[in-house]
Amino acid sequence: MDERDITFNQSMPDENLTIQGEICYTPWAPASSPWAPTGYSVLYTTIKEPMNLALAKEQKVIDGLSAEHLLRRNLDAQSMLDLERLLTQFPNSAIEFSSYSCAVGDLDRNTIFWEVRNY
């Protein structure tokens, strides 16, 4: 067998998935929210499947202070700091993420940020 024919894939532990989705700036965030000056909104799902399949079955949207509370309940402290850094560095981008009930990856966090993209 040729080395070029060998591939490796370590799948994420979907059985430990808590939420997944994307966070982005939305100017219509509720004015009563402390998070309103940033205007962030979260599109997410709790279905434990690959994100594209899960979002096809369930899409929830939450913004303002409720979005912040949802994220703080599901992301560990270090993951929240990572997210806040990404939001500061890329304030007008969509940030795609998956959060788990266990640590994932090499950095001992419970959240993976898959993509930061502009529309």
Number of C-alpha atoms within 10 A of each C-alpha: 5 5 6 6 6 7 6 5 5 5 6 14 14 15 11 15 21 20 22 27 24 21 24 23 20 16 13 12 20 16 12 10 16 13 18 19 13 17 20 25 25 25 17 22 22 18 20 16 16 13 19 9 11 17 18 10 11 11 13 11 13 17 24 23 19 15 20 18 13 14 18 13 11 20 24 20 13 14 21 18 12 17 20 13 12 16 20 11 10 16 17 16 18 22 22 20 19 24 25 22 18 14 16 16 10 6 11 12 20 23 28 21 17 12 12 17 12 11 5
